[in-house]
Amino acid sequence: MILDSKWQPIETAPKGYYKKVKIRDEREREVHVPEYFLVPTSDGKVTISYWVPSQERFCMFTKKTPPTHWMPLPEPPTEGENE
């Protein structure tokens, strides 16, 4: 798989958005909707992460050791792409 995107500084990573949803008794609640992306780990692997606003850090990382870069997820393969 070839990714068309380039690594970008982590400061530019998406941090998701908030959405109002209806819960029991027709009340509304605002929930965080994460936006997923690729990040390199310190051991040279690549994993999927997202911003965790309640902890002010990226998933799979600590505040003290955040990722340095991110890249958008690739588009899923289309039907017949690998045939």
SULUR-V896815 format. One record per pair of residues at least 6 apart in sequence whose ideal C-beta (glycine too) atoms are under 7 Angstrom apart, sorted by the first residue. I is the first residue (numbers start at 0). GAP is how many residues later the second one is. D is the distance in whole Angstrom. If there is no record, write none. Layout:
I&GAP&D, I&GAP&D
This chain:
0&73&6, 2&68&6, 2&71&5, 4&66&5, 4&67&5, 6&62&4, 6&64&5, 7&61&6, 7&62&6, 7&63&7, 8&60&6, 9&56&6, 9&57&5, 9&58&6, 9&59&6, 9&60&6, 12&24&6, 12&38&7, 12&57&4, 13&21&4, 13&23&7, 14&36&4, 14&38&7, 15&16&6, 15&17&5, 15&18&4, 15&19&5, 15&34&7, 15&35&6, 16&16&6, 17&12&5, 17&13&7, 17&14&6, 18&12&6, 18&14&5, 19&8&5, 19&10&5, 20&7&7, 20&8&6, 20&10&6, 21&6&6, 22&6&5, 31&21&5, 33&16&4, 33&17&6, 34&15&6, 35&12&5, 35&14&5, 35&37&6, 36&12&6, 36&33&5, 36&34&6, 36&35&6, 36&36&6, 37&8&5, 37&10&6, 37&32&7, 37&33&5, 37&35&6, 38&8&6, 38&10&5, 38&19&7, 38&28&4, 38&30&7, 38&31&5, 39&6&6, 39&27&7, 39&29&6, 40&6&6, 46&13&6, 48&9&5, 48&10&5, 48&11&5, 48&12&7, 48&18&7, 49&9&5, 50&7&6, 51&6&7, 51&7&5, 55&7&7, 56&6&5, 56&9&7, 57&8&6, 57&9&6, 60&6&5
